[in-house]
Amino acid sequence: MKRFIVLFLFIIFSVGIILTYQNCSDTKLSLANKTKIQSSLSAKGLVCPITGPTFGNPTKIIFVVDMSLSNLGNAQIRAEELYNGTTTWNHILGVSTPTDINALRLKVVDDIIDLTSSFDNFSYAVMGFGSATMLGSISDSCVGPFTDDEALAHQSVEGLRIIHNSDKALGSVMGVQSPNPPWQMGNTSYTSAINCVKDKIMSDISQLGNSNQRPNYQVFYITDGKSTDENNSFIQTLANLAQQVTLNNTTMKFNPVYYGTGDPADEAAARVLLDQMAQSVDPSVRTFVSTQFGAITAELMTRFSSTASVAYKLKTFSAVNLTTAFHSATPSSDSDMDGLSDQFESTKPGLSATNARSSGVLDRLCYDKTNSTSCSTQNLTCDPLAQKFFMLNECDVEYLFTNSSKPFSPGLDSDKDNIVDYVEIIRGINPLLLNAQADDDGDNISNISEVNQGTNLLLNNSIQAPISNQFVSFKVSESNQTNPQCSTQGTHWNWEVTNVPLVNTLAYTDQSTGGIFNFSHTQDENVVLITFTAEALNSTYHPKLVYAVIVKLKLSGGNANITLNQTDFQLVGAVK
């Protein structure tokens, strides 16, 4: 009997091994089976070599952002010139679907500045374009210097946001007499935008002299429609600029993005024109088309990183069924993914299993902070529909950091412990406390291990063991052999996760905007979040990168097996 007790304690202690890939050739965690679960997910895939921006030559990013009125809804504008030299302006907003009424394209710019601000030798320029070029700050100029000050770059973005919101507030205008239009946004003049880009780059090149530092210019051209100019001479302007850049031993990439209304004819016309522009600089570049602004951020960061050579290693890997919650040893249904089970919410007045924010912020965040179902959000200045990271929106993040200073990328992995904030919140631990290696329930199993193996972080497993086998098993293996599935050769990783439990769910509708992922699901559909982090090799400057994919799977009463590709994962953000 004594030998059995010692063996039992040894097994309990052994499960405290952290399910984190530590750059070894083969790491696996698997726990002994209990009662077989009724339905589960198994997934496998490949992570190809990961790269990030290099140091050395400066990188100068030019954000060129569409500021046309179609962002607010295509406008019908009638200008009637009067005898006294003034004009009567009639302007009706909302004639068609707005392409970006909440200015989320400007959030893309803010996010990329945040993601790259820790890199050495980086600087920025921000310009908008409508009927003419718009500059968001009095310090901005088509011939002025780039700024390496993150705050100044954000200030330029905010200037464009003020213009957008001012015209949005102005709404429809009828019978206004003025020599100039009453709104600042207008048509879509590619000519004015490209001329400003040309002047900016050539002015910068003229200041280089004999310096050995030869910049790499990255132009991010973000638009919702084709040009309203009379001709397309701006294509030749770009081609001439590319020649001058090469002659001066510098490099340039032109990365166009189209986020239009989704009309196939408009998209086709815009794509042809934008492709011609991009290929006048680099024949291999194509236009990225998406109406999801989070996806645009991820794509531009991916394109940006593809030109680099700093290697990253896979650091951590996890899979979490977001539609499960714990109030006992066994996972229960959590249809709205707010961290409180459907059964628990049915017993609490004011809570709903299909409303993740009964009082304005994520229900589990509210409940853990106040031990109640009511949280005051009246003093928060945030957009309740703007997705921040995963299921967290701007108001969740603002509430989370009430009376606390914000880190870089607040709401992603604020305590830098390799568990994303959203998962820490819904699993009941503090996202602002470095607690991955802690053991909140005292069962000799670390918090990060319990997250990854799918057990209750707040229930001592040595006292009340799970009654069903919801333990998740991982295997990650590293290889340096050539893999035809990877476009870049080098170290890659094969991964496999098995036994992710699936549960019955109610249907849920995600009304958030601007995020990379949408969390809506149908009845009995589960939402599984698979994430991995990558850490730069031999670099203290590069932040840790967080990649993720959402898998939605219907409960079928059996085991499901899927294979994911590298392209299924999206870059969510950076932690530094």
Secondary structure, 3 states (H helix, E strand, C coil): CHHHHHHHHHHHHHCCCCCCCCCCCEEEECCCCCCECCCEEEEEEEECCEEECCCCCCEEEEEEEECEHHHHCCCEEEEEECCCCCEEEEEECCCCCCCCCCCHHHHHHHHHHHHHCCCCCEEEEEEEECCCEECCCCCCCCCCCCECCHHHHHHHHHHHHHHHHHHHHHCCEEEEEECCCCCCCECCCHHHHHHHHHHHHHHHHHCCCCCCCCCEEEEEEEECCCCCCCCCHHHHHHHHHHHHHHHCCCEEEEEEEECCCCCHHHHHHHHHHHHHHHHCCCCCCCCEECCCHHHHHHHHHHHHHCCCCEEEEEEEEEEEECCEECCCCCCEECCCCCCCCHHHHHCCCCCECCECCCCCCCHHHHHHHHCCCCCCCCCCCCCCCEEEECCEEHHHHHHHCCCCCCCCCCCCCCCCCCCCHHHHHHCCCCCCCCCCCCCCCCCCCCHHHHHHHCCCCCCCCCCCCCCCECCCEEEEEEECCCCCCCCCCCCEEEEEEEEEECCCCCCECCCCECCCCCCCECCCEEEEEEEEEEEECCCCCCCEEEEEEEEEEECCCCEEEEEECHHHCEEEEEEC
